């Protein structure tokens, strides 16, 4: 029997081992959707900073609202980060006992690193803060969306207890005989 891996889902019956099995199709679709959301967050974040707040994030102000090639690179990098995080989560589900906990810590620390990094540059403070906020929103979005994908696309497969499998049971019934129907 298969149960959702979500903490809010039904609890598997006791007596058997539980193995996590990701549904590859659902997981890949969720990863792709997360990558699209990450790209849009990066693009919208840059546009808000440049158009609304007039903060030249990732490009000089002379480049206009769309900036230069750095905007495209930032969007592509966001997509790559989302897909890499999805691949990492998939591997964690396959090989670790508490994949959600490890993934949360990894994403949290990676997000902290990219939020703090702009403050180590020589850019003006408003540019540092704007970049950090866009990075924070990206990290939170990628982490929460992929955690939701894993909760939906990962199943708990309950295995029977050792020594209690069907093939381990003694043969306690007569063999099946052909049925002779009256003619």
N, C-alpha and C positions, 0 to 999 in steps of 0.2 A: 504494500500500500504506500502511496505517496502523500506527503503532507507539505503544505507551504512552509518555507523556512522563516517566515515572518514571525517576530516575537508575539504578534497579536493573533496568529493563527492557532488552530487546534494543537494540542499537545499530543505527540505520538504516544501510543500505548507503551507501557513498560514491558520489559522482558526481552527486548530486541536491541540490536545495535542500530545506530542511525548513521547514514552516509549522505552527505550533501551531493546533489547532482544538479549542475546548472543546465537549464534548457538553452542550448547554444543559440538557437534562432531568436528567442525572446531577448537573450542577453545582448546579442549583436545589434538587434533593432534598438534596444534601449541605449546602447553605447553610441550608436549613430545619432540618435535623437539628442543625446547629451552633447555630442560634438557640435551639432547644429545650434543648440542653445548657447553653448560656450562661444561660438563664433559671433552670434548675434549680440551677446552681452558685451563682448570686446568691441564690436563695431558701435553699438549704441552708447557704450561708456565713453568711447573716444569722441563721438559726435556731441554728446552732452557736454563734455568738458570743453570742447572747442567752440561749439555754437552758443550754448547757453551761458557757460561760465567764462568763456574767452580765456581759457587756460590752454596754452599750446602743449598739450601732452604728446609725447613721442615725436614731435616735429616742431620746427620753428613756427611762430605765428604767421610768418609771411607765406606759408604753404597753404593757407586757407582751411576751411572746415574739414575737408577730406584728407588733408595732410599730404605726405609723400608716400613712398613705398613702405615706410614703417607701419602704416595702418594695416596694409595687407599682410605684412609679416606678422604683426601682432595677432590678427585674426587667424591666420594659418597656424601660428604657434599655439593659440588657444585650442584649436581643433586637435592638434597633435597631442597636447597635454591631456585633453579629455579622453582621447583614444588610448593613450598610454596608461592613464589611470584605470580605464575599463579593463585593459589587458592585465594590469596588476591585480585588480580585484578578482578577475576570473582565475588567475593563478592562485591567489590566496584562498578562494573558495575550494579549489581542487586540493590544496595541500596543507592548510593550517586548521587548527581546531576551532579558533574563533576569528573567522575572516573579517567580520564586521568591525571588531575591536581593533585589529591590526590596521585595516584600511582607514579607519577613523583617525588613528594616530598618525599614519603616514601622510594622509591628506592634510590634516591639521598642521603638522610641522612643515610640510612643503608650502602650504598657504602662508604660514607665518614667515617663512624665509622670503617669499616673493613680496610680501607686504613690507617687510623691513628693508629689503634691498634698495628701493629708490632713495631712502634716506641716507644711503652711503655715497650717493652721487653728488656732483657739484651743482645740480639744477636748483632753481629757486624753490622755496618751500611749498608754494601752491602747486607746482608741477609734481613735486614729490608726493604730496598728499593726494592729488587727483589720481596719480598712477597707483598709489597704494590702495585707494578705495576701489578702483576698477579691478585690481588684482584680488582684493578681498572678496568682492562679489563673485568673481570667477571661481575662486577656490571654494567658496561656500556652495555655489550652484553645482559645480562638478561633484563635490563630495555628497551633497544631499541627493542629487538626482541619481547618481550611481548606487548609493545605498538603497534607494527605492527600487531601482532596477534589480538589484540583487535580492531584495526581499520578495519581489514578484517572480523573478526568473530562476530562482534556486529552489529546488525541492528537497525535502527530507525523505529519503528512502529508508523505511524501517525494515531491517533484516531480521529474520527469525533468530532466536538465541542459538548459540553453538550447541551441537549435539541434539537439537530439537527440530532439525530440518526434516522435510518429508522423506528424503532419501535415507536419512539416518534412522527412521522409524522401523521397528520390526514388522515383518510381513505377517499380518494377523488375519487375513481373510483368504478364502479359497480363490483359485484363479477363476477368471470369468469363463464361463462355458457358453458355447454357441446356443442360441435359443432355437429349439425345434418347434416350429409352428405346425399345428395340425393342418392337414390338407383337406 
